[in-house]
């Protein structure tokens, strides 16, 4: 009888885990080997590949930046423009950048006022039709550039795309995932669940939305940019593929500042959008339908994996 009860309890616990919300949670399980579908690494021919401009802002990330750069450079996409804007932290990053000089479009190491300014400085040196930034501790997954370029070519009406996210630790081990439902313009006024490292956009919407990152933001600059894209009339698409890895580590700004400046900036955006500061209960109620769709998306992925169907 005890064994039966224990089995039932384990089943209930597993069911709760399957039906729980993963969005917003950065550590979901212990480290596991990161295993991407084999077809991610297969070459994809893109007819008339658009130039993709990628900027990596960096400051004291010598432990990770080489892996970040290789994740872009090893894509072997034929028309990529890759610039690294380093804040001059004197931690060994400059020496790493020098060793990759022949593979980068360019790089610069000098003091700046923070991540937002570094992104603007980098983009000012680019000219690609498609744009993105990849932080110096994150990863772009194999085949992502060709996949994104092919989608943009087939869908000229779309301005902004993004995909699913895998959460990784300091050793590139998987510690979680974010499965995103189809894009929802309305939820953007309440919360930003769009994985920044998976986001790409057309230069035309960048210029229409002001052509720069708002440097008054230190944490929520990507959410602010998304709001400005929406206000400029952007058409968004969530792509059904894992495009990037978001790294969780003790030194990252995301962990250190979310309880301070991050919350202040998120409140600032919500007040701008809603005309008031909403309560936590209001925010939860507004995003709950989206979170439920996320659970369905995640469950669909689980079922697909069991049937050997991969994103």
C-alpha positions as CSV (number, residue, x, y, z in Angstrom):
1,X,0.0,0.0,0.0
2,X,2.8,2.4,0.9
3,X,4.4,1.7,-2.5
4,X,1.2,2.5,-4.3
5,X,0.8,5.8,-2.4
6,X,4.4,6.7,-3.1
7,X,3.9,6.0,-6.8
8,X,0.8,8.2,-6.9
9,X,2.6,11.0,-5.1
10,X,5.5,10.8,-7.5
11,X,3.1,10.9,-10.4
12,X,1.3,14.0,-9.0
13,X,4.7,15.7,-8.4
14,X,5.7,14.9,-12.0
15,X,2.4,16.2,-13.4
16,X,2.8,19.5,-11.4
17,X,6.3,19.9,-12.8
18,X,5.1,19.4,-16.3
19,X,2.2,21.8,-16.0
20,X,4.2,24.5,-14.1
21,X,5.3,27.8,-15.6
22,X,8.9,27.9,-16.7
23,X,9.0,31.4,-18.1
24,X,10.7,33.8,-15.8
25,X,12.6,31.0,-13.9
26,X,16.3,31.0,-14.7
27,X,17.4,27.7,-12.9
28,X,14.9,24.9,-13.5
29,X,16.9,21.8,-12.9
30,X,20.4,20.5,-12.3
31,X,23.0,20.7,-15.1
32,X,22.5,18.4,-18.1
33,X,24.5,18.0,-21.3
34,X,23.3,20.4,-23.9
35,X,22.0,18.3,-26.8
36,X,20.6,20.2,-29.8
37,X,18.9,18.5,-32.7
38,X,21.4,17.1,-35.3
39,X,19.8,19.0,-38.1
40,X,20.9,22.3,-36.5
41,X,24.4,21.7,-37.7
42,X,23.6,20.7,-41.2
43,X,24.4,23.4,-43.9
44,X,21.5,25.4,-45.2
45,X,21.7,27.2,-48.5
46,X,20.2,30.7,-48.4
47,X,19.5,32.3,-51.7
48,X,20.7,35.9,-51.8
49,X,21.7,35.8,-48.1
50,X,21.0,39.3,-46.5
51,X,23.8,40.9,-44.5
52,X,23.3,40.2,-40.8
53,X,25.0,42.7,-38.5
54,X,25.7,41.4,-35.0
55,X,27.2,43.4,-32.1
56,X,28.6,41.9,-28.9
57,X,28.9,44.4,-26.1
58,X,31.4,43.3,-23.5
59,X,32.9,44.2,-20.2
60,X,35.0,41.9,-18.1
61,X,33.8,38.7,-19.7
62,X,37.1,37.1,-20.7
63,X,35.9,33.8,-19.3
64,X,33.0,33.6,-21.7
65,X,33.6,35.9,-24.7
66,X,35.6,33.4,-26.8
67,X,32.7,30.9,-26.6
68,X,30.3,33.7,-27.6
69,X,32.3,34.8,-30.6
70,X,32.9,31.2,-31.8
71,X,29.1,30.6,-31.6
72,X,28.7,33.4,-34.2
73,X,31.8,32.8,-36.3
74,X,31.3,29.0,-36.6
75,X,27.9,29.5,-38.1
76,X,29.8,29.9,-41.5
77,X,27.0,32.2,-42.7
78,X,28.3,33.9,-45.9
79,X,27.2,37.4,-45.2
80,X,27.7,38.3,-41.5
81,X,29.1,41.5,-40.1
82,X,30.3,40.9,-36.6
83,X,31.6,43.7,-34.3
84,X,32.7,43.5,-30.7
85,X,32.5,46.6,-28.5
86,X,34.5,46.1,-25.3
87,X,34.4,48.4,-22.3
88,X,38.1,48.1,-21.7
89,X,38.0,46.1,-18.5
90,X,41.6,44.9,-18.7
91,X,40.7,41.4,-17.8
92,X,42.3,39.7,-20.8
93,X,39.4,40.3,-23.2
94,X,41.5,42.6,-25.4
95,X,44.0,39.9,-26.0
96,X,41.3,37.4,-26.9
97,X,39.9,40.0,-29.4
98,X,43.3,40.5,-31.0
99,X,43.6,36.8,-31.6
100,X,40.3,36.8,-33.5
101,X,40.9,40.1,-35.4
102,X,41.2,38.3,-38.8
103,X,37.7,36.8,-38.3
104,X,35.9,39.8,-36.9
105,X,34.6,42.7,-39.0
106,X,36.0,44.9,-36.3
107,X,36.4,45.4,-32.6
108,X,37.1,48.2,-30.2
109,X,38.2,48.3,-26.5
110,X,37.6,51.5,-24.7
111,X,35.6,52.8,-21.7
112,X,31.9,53.5,-22.2
113,X,29.0,54.4,-20.0
114,X,27.6,50.8,-20.0
115,X,26.0,48.1,-22.1
116,X,23.5,50.4,-23.8
117,X,26.1,52.8,-25.1
118,X,28.4,49.9,-26.1
119,X,25.5,48.5,-28.2
120,X,25.0,51.9,-29.9
121,X,28.7,52.3,-30.5
122,X,28.9,48.9,-32.2
123,X,25.8,49.3,-34.3
124,X,27.0,52.7,-35.6
125,X,29.8,50.8,-37.3
126,X,27.5,48.3,-39.1
127,X,25.3,48.4,-42.2
128,X,23.5,45.1,-42.4
129,X,19.8,44.7,-43.4
130,X,19.3,42.4,-40.4
131,X,20.5,43.3,-36.9
132,X,21.0,41.7,-33.5
133,X,23.1,41.9,-30.5
134,X,24.5,39.0,-28.5
135,X,25.8,39.6,-25.0
136,X,29.3,38.4,-24.3
137,X,28.3,35.5,-22.1
138,X,25.5,34.1,-24.3
139,X,25.5,31.7,-27.2
140,X,24.0,31.5,-30.7
141,X,23.1,28.0,-31.6
142,X,24.4,26.3,-34.8
143,X,22.4,27.1,-38.0
144,X,20.5,30.1,-36.4
145,X,21.7,32.7,-38.9
146,X,20.8,30.7,-42.0
147,X,17.5,29.8,-40.4
148,X,16.7,33.4,-39.6
149,X,17.9,34.8,-42.9
150,X,15.8,32.2,-44.8
151,X,12.7,33.2,-42.8
152,X,13.2,36.9,-43.4
153,X,13.6,36.2,-47.2
154,X,10.3,34.2,-47.2
155,X,8.4,36.8,-45.1
156,X,9.3,40.3,-46.3
157,X,6.4,41.7,-44.2
158,X,7.9,40.6,-40.9
159,X,10.2,43.0,-39.0
160,X,11.2,41.2,-35.8
161,X,11.7,37.5,-35.1
162,X,12.8,35.5,-32.0
163,X,12.8,31.9,-30.9
164,X,12.9,29.6,-28.0
165,X,15.7,29.8,-25.3
166,X,17.8,27.3,-23.5
167,X,19.3,28.3,-20.2
168,X,22.9,27.3,-19.7
169,X,25.4,27.5,-16.8
170,X,29.0,28.5,-16.7
171,X,30.1,25.2,-18.2
172,X,27.6,25.3,-21.1
173,X,25.3,22.8,-19.4
174,X,21.6,23.1,-19.8
175,X,19.7,24.1,-16.7
176,X,16.3,25.0,-18.2
177,X,14.3,26.1,-21.2
178,X,11.8,28.8,-22.3
179,X,9.3,27.6,-24.8
180,X,7.5,30.7,-26.2
181,X,3.9,30.6,-27.5
182,X,3.0,32.6,-30.6
183,X,3.8,36.3,-30.4
184,X,1.3,38.4,-28.3
185,X,1.6,42.2,-28.8
186,X,-0.6,42.9,-25.8
187,X,1.5,41.1,-23.2
188,X,4.5,43.3,-24.1
189,X,2.8,46.1,-22.1
190,X,2.9,44.0,-19.0
191,X,6.1,41.8,-19.2
192,X,9.0,41.0,-21.5
193,X,9.4,37.3,-22.1
194,X,11.1,37.6,-25.4
195,X,14.6,36.0,-25.2
196,X,16.9,38.8,-26.3
197,X,19.8,36.6,-27.5
198,X,17.3,35.0,-30.0
199,X,16.0,38.3,-31.4
200,X,16.7,39.6,-34.9
201,X,15.2,42.6,-36.6
202,X,15.3,44.6,-39.9
203,X,17.2,47.8,-40.0
204,X,14.2,49.6,-41.4
205,X,12.2,49.1,-38.2
206,X,15.3,50.0,-36.1
207,X,15.6,53.3,-37.9
208,X,11.8,53.9,-37.7
209,X,11.9,53.3,-34.0
210,X,14.7,55.9,-33.4
211,X,17.8,54.1,-34.5
212,X,19.4,53.6,-31.1
213,X,19.2,51.9,-27.7
214,X,17.9,54.3,-25.0
215,X,21.0,54.7,-22.9
216,X,19.1,55.7,-19.8
217,X,18.3,52.0,-19.5
218,X,20.9,49.7,-17.9
219,X,18.7,46.6,-17.6
220,X,15.5,46.7,-19.6
221,X,16.9,48.3,-22.8
222,X,15.7,45.3,-24.8
223,X,12.1,45.6,-23.5
224,X,12.1,49.3,-24.2
225,X,13.3,48.6,-27.8
226,X,10.6,46.0,-28.3
227,X,7.9,48.5,-27.1
228,X,9.3,51.1,-29.6
229,X,9.3,48.5,-32.4
230,X,5.6,47.8,-31.6
231,X,4.8,51.5,-31.6
232,X,6.5,51.9,-34.9
233,X,4.2,49.3,-36.4
234,X,6.5,46.3,-36.3
235,X,5.2,42.8,-37.3
236,X,6.6,40.2,-35.0
237,X,7.1,36.4,-35.4
238,X,8.1,33.8,-32.9
239,X,10.1,31.1,-34.7
240,X,9.6,27.4,-33.7
241,X,13.3,26.7,-33.0
242,X,15.9,27.1,-30.2
243,X,18.0,30.0,-31.4
244,X,20.2,30.9,-28.5
245,X,21.5,30.0,-25.0
246,X,21.2,32.5,-22.1
247,X,23.9,32.0,-19.6
248,X,23.3,32.1,-15.8
249,X,26.3,32.8,-13.7
250,X,27.1,34.6,-10.4
251,X,28.8,37.6,-12.0
252,X,26.1,38.5,-14.5
253,X,24.3,41.8,-14.4
254,X,20.9,40.1,-14.7
255,X,21.3,38.3,-11.3
256,X,23.0,41.2,-9.5
257,X,20.7,44.1,-10.5
258,X,17.3,42.6,-11.0
259,X,16.3,43.4,-7.4
260,X,17.3,47.1,-7.8
261,X,17.6,49.0,-11.0
262,X,15.9,46.2,-13.0
263,X,12.7,46.5,-11.1
264,X,12.8,50.3,-11.3
265,X,13.2,50.2,-15.0
266,X,10.4,47.6,-15.5
267,X,8.1,49.7,-13.4
268,X,9.0,52.7,-15.5
269,X,8.0,50.9,-18.7
270,X,4.8,49.6,-17.3
271,X,3.8,53.1,-16.1
272,X,4.6,54.5,-19.5
273,X,2.5,51.9,-21.2
274,X,-0.4,51.7,-18.8
275,X,-0.5,55.2,-17.4
276,X,-0.1,53.9,-13.8
277,X,1.9,51.5,-11.8
278,X,0.0,48.1,-11.7
279,X,0.0,45.8,-8.7
280,X,1.7,42.4,-8.8
281,X,-1.8,40.9,-8.9
282,X,-2.8,42.9,-11.9
283,X,0.4,41.9,-13.7
284,X,-0.1,38.2,-12.9
285,X,-3.7,38.3,-14.1
286,X,-2.7,40.1,-17.4
287,X,0.0,37.6,-18.3
288,X,-1.7,34.4,-17.0
289,X,-3.3,33.6,-20.4
290,X,0.1,33.9,-22.1
291,X,1.7,31.7,-19.4
292,X,-0.9,29.0,-20.0
293,X,-0.2,29.0,-23.7
294,X,3.5,28.6,-22.8
295,X,2.7,25.5,-20.8
296,X,0.8,24.1,-23.8
297,X,3.8,24.9,-26.0
298,X,6.2,23.2,-23.6
299,X,4.0,20.2,-23.3
300,X,3.9,20.0,-27.1
301,X,7.7,20.0,-27.2
302,X,7.8,17.2,-24.6
303,X,5.4,15.1,-26.7
304,X,7.3,15.8,-29.9
305,X,10.6,14.8,-28.2
306,X,9.1,11.5,-27.1
307,X,8.1,10.9,-30.8
308,X,11.6,11.9,-32.0
309,X,10.2,15.1,-33.5
310,X,12.7,17.9,-32.9
311,X,12.4,21.7,-33.1
